[in-house]
Amino acid sequence: NNSQEPEEWICLIAAYSYAGEFENAYNWFRKSIKKFPNKAALYVYGGDICKRLEIINEAFECWDKALELDDSFCDAKYSKGFCYEELGEWEKAYDIWSEIAEDNRKQGLVIEMEFPLELAQRCKEKM
């Protein structure tokens, strides 16, 4: 891919990922961040792919990098929260869900607060 548009790289990575070709998606992700190191969305996809490949530490590094580049990127927070749940790390998941709900509250997104609050409550019950 010689495109200078990061969105085209994201689409390619997503296509491989949705096709279940996670190794190819991962390889294109690694190439893409060399070309576009400051594109937060790439790191969200990269983190999700790493999770699928069970490279959990790198997944969290990717999601954290996405949030470092754009702290409003709730996709990375959701990915982290669901991964923490799968790992049985209920307190960390609870913290993420609470953070997302608070972010939504600050933006006046009352309806959008409901789902993360439900997730937080579910984690609280498991702690």
C-alpha positions in Angstrom: 0.0 0.0 0.0 1.6 3.2 -1.1 -1.3 5.5 -0.1 -0.6 8.7 1.8 -4.0 8.5 3.4 -4.1 6.9 6.8 -7.8 6.1 6.4 -7.0 3.8 3.5 -4.5 1.9 5.6 -7.1 1.7 8.4 -9.6 0.3 5.9 -7.1 -2.3 4.7 -6.3 -3.3 8.3 -10.0 -3.5 9.1 -10.7 -5.6 6.1 -8.1 -8.2 7.0 -9.3 -8.2 10.6 -13.0 -8.7 9.7 -11.9 -11.5 7.3 -10.2 -13.2 10.3 -6.8 -12.7 8.8 -5.3 -11.3 12.0 -1.6 -11.9 11.1 -2.0 -10.0 7.9 -3.9 -7.2 9.7 -1.1 -7.1 12.3 1.6 -6.9 9.7 -0.2 -4.0 7.9 -0.7 -2.3 11.3 3.0 -2.5 12.1 3.8 -1.0 8.6 1.1 1.7 9.0 2.4 3.1 12.3 5.8 3.6 10.8 4.2 5.7 8.1 1.6 7.4 10.4 2.9 7.3 13.9 0.5 9.9 15.2 -2.8 8.5 13.9 -4.7 7.4 17.0 -7.2 5.2 15.1 -4.4 3.0 13.9 -3.5 2.1 17.4 -7.1 1.3 18.4 -7.2 -1.2 15.5 -3.7 -2.4 16.3 -4.7 -3.0 19.9 -7.8 -4.9 19.0 -5.8 -7.1 16.6 -3.1 -7.8 19.2 -5.8 -8.9 21.6 -7.1 -11.3 19.0 -3.6 -12.6 18.6 -3.3 -12.9 22.4 -0.5 -10.4 22.5 -2.1 -8.7 25.5 0.7 -6.4 26.7 1.1 -5.0 23.2 -2.7 -4.5 22.9 -2.7 -2.3 26.1 0.3 -0.4 24.8 -1.5 0.3 21.5 -4.7 1.4 23.3 -2.7 3.6 25.7 -0.8 5.1 22.7 -4.2 5.9 21.0 -5.3 7.7 24.2 -2.0 9.5 24.5 -2.5 10.8 21.0 -6.3 11.6 21.5 -7.6 11.2 25.0 -11.2 11.5 23.8 -10.9 8.3 21.8 -13.5 6.2 23.7 -13.0 3.2 21.3 -9.7 2.6 23.0 -11.2 2.9 26.4 -14.0 0.4 25.5 -11.4 -2.0 24.1 -9.4 -1.8 27.4 -12.5 -2.3 29.5 -13.7 -5.4 27.7 -10.2 -6.8 27.8 -9.9 -6.2 31.5 -13.2 -8.0 31.9 -12.0 -11.0 29.9 -8.9 -11.1 32.1 -11.1 -11.0 35.2 -9.6 -7.7 36.3 -12.9 -6.3 37.6 -11.5 -3.3 39.4 -9.6 -2.0 36.4 -12.6 -2.7 34.1 -14.9 -0.9 36.6 -12.5 2.1 36.6 -12.6 2.3 32.8 -16.4 2.0 32.6 -16.7 4.7 35.2 -14.3 6.9 33.3 -16.2 6.6 30.1 -19.5 7.3 31.9 -17.9 10.4 33.4 -16.5 11.6 30.1 -20.0 11.3 28.6 -21.6 13.1 31.6 -19.1 16.0 31.1 -20.2 16.2 27.4 -23.9 16.2 28.3 -24.3 12.7 26.7 -26.8 11.4 29.3 -28.1 8.5 27.1 -24.5 7.4 26.2 -23.7 7.2 30.0 -26.2 4.3 30.5 -24.2 1.5 28.9 -20.8 2.1 30.6 -22.7 2.6 33.9 -24.3 -0.8 33.4 -21.0 -2.4 32.7 -19.5 -0.7 35.8 -22.2 -2.1 37.9 -21.7 -5.6 36.5 -18.0 -5.4 37.4 -18.7 -4.0 40.8 -20.9 -7.1 41.6 -18.0 -9.3 40.6 -15.4 -7.5 42.7 
